[in-house]
Amino acid sequence: MLGTTDRPLHEAYDAALLDLDGVLYLGSQPVAHAREAVAEVRRAGMRTAFVTNNASRLPEVVAQQLVELGIDAEPEDVVTSGQAAARYLADRLPSGSRVLVVGTDALSQLVAETGLVPVRTAPAAAVVQGFSVTTGWEELAEAAVVLRSGALWVAGNADSTIPTPRGPLPGNGALLAALEVATGREPVVVGKPEPELHGVSVARVDARRPLVVGDRLDTDVLGAVRAGADSLLVLTGVTSRADLLAAPQGLRPTYVGHDLRALLAPQPEVRLLDGEAVCGDGRAWWEGTEVVSAGPADLALRAACALAWTATGTR
């Protein structure tokens, strides 16, 4: 079931590995309460890393956006799937190897910084693919040529969508799917939920007891489960309340909250009583096939999750 702690989460864990899209911002818009929550947990001594599956931008650019949103950040605080992908390639290819980049110029720069040579045309020893809003048929066709030669294929992430103020839109996974269909191959994915990016993030902040914080079940939460880490899922991005209540075993977070203010609060035990769930002043009950809840928002959400998950098996 859900995790419990009498202390606020920022005291129970030494570091927060914070996702960006859907947790701190949506596109260019800040997520409500995120800036204040991050500042408060840092003042209390919790270390933070800003971890993103988006390989389209350099850490310096991501840090600058966070600063503009009022969140203190340095490039070294940012960990991207582009960095993890470039490192993965550099560990497996001789220096000077050609790598076909399907993605942004920022991804090309990260590849070049490892001693590899980013290119846009065949031949190449590998293909690296990260999200880009300008990727089109010509780029995918060139990658298909290289992949058919047996080249290594590495992807920053396989997220099917990205969160935006207009709702979820096609992500890197949707573009990967085109090449998978065209070539019959599958890439090595280094971003969440795979362990490569998590390991880089933990090392960056020297975490002993990290808490993964995100808005997606299939990347943030699953990545934490695979890494043996605890997680907090917030409802400010992709995952809706209905999605959360329907989450199957293996995709259930340790903690839940409507936004990052959950980091500042204890997580009390949920009690199941006569078809109801009670968590502090929050409660949840069944009305037909629907779980209805009332009381303080996060406590009511905890009660609702416990009730729904009990009906479908425990975590």
C-alpha positions, 0 to 999 in steps of 0.5 A: 500500500502507500508509504507512511511517515510521521515526518515531512517527506523532505525530512524522511529523504535526503534528496529529491530527484525532481522531474521537470515537465509536468512537475515544475512547469508545463511548457513555459508556464510554472506549475502552481506551488512548485517554486515555493515548495522547492525553496522550502525543502532546500532551506530544510537541507534536502538536496535536489536534482532536476531530472528530465527525459527531454534530450532536446536542451542543454543543462544550461538552458534548462537551468536558465528556464528554472531561474526565470520561473523563480527556482534557483538552479545551476547547470550541474543541478540538471540531469538530462537523458541527452547527457545519459545517452551521450555517456552511454555511447562514449562508453561503448564506441571508440573516440572519434566515431560518427554518431547520427543524431536525430534530435536537436543541436543541443543533443549534437553538442552533448555527443561532441563533448564526449569525443564522438562526432555528431553527423546528420547523414550516413554512414555512422556507427550509431544513432542517437535519438532525442525529442525534437519538434522539428524531426521529420521524414528526412531525418527518420529516413537517414536514421533508417539507412544507418540502422539497417547497417546494424548500428547501435541505436540509443534513445533518450526516452520513449515517452509516448507524449509530452505534457503541455498546457494544451494537453498531452502531445506526441513525444519521443516515443511516437517518433521512435515508433516510426523507426521501429516499424520501418526497421524492425528494431528497438532502441536502447533507452537510457531515460526513465524508466530505465536505470541509466538516468536514475543512476546518474541522478543519484550520483549527482547529488550523492543521495543515500535515500533519494525520493523520485518525484514525477507526474508519470506512472510509466516513467517516473514511478516505474523507474523508481520501482525498478531502481528500488527507490521510493516515489512521489507522484503529483497530479500536475502533469500527465497522470490524472486522478482516475489514472492513479486510482486505476494504476496496476501493481508495479506502477503504484507510487509510494506517496501521492499528492496534488502538487509539490506541497506534498513534500512538506507534509507527513504521510499518515497511515490509511485505515480501512473501515467497513468499505471506507478508507480514512486518512487523518481528516480525509476519507474515501468511499464507493458510490457504485463503481466510483471512488468518492473522497472528501476532506483535505485534498492530499489526505483524501487522495491517499484514502482514495488510492488505498481504497481503490488499490485494495479492491485490485490487490496490494502494491 
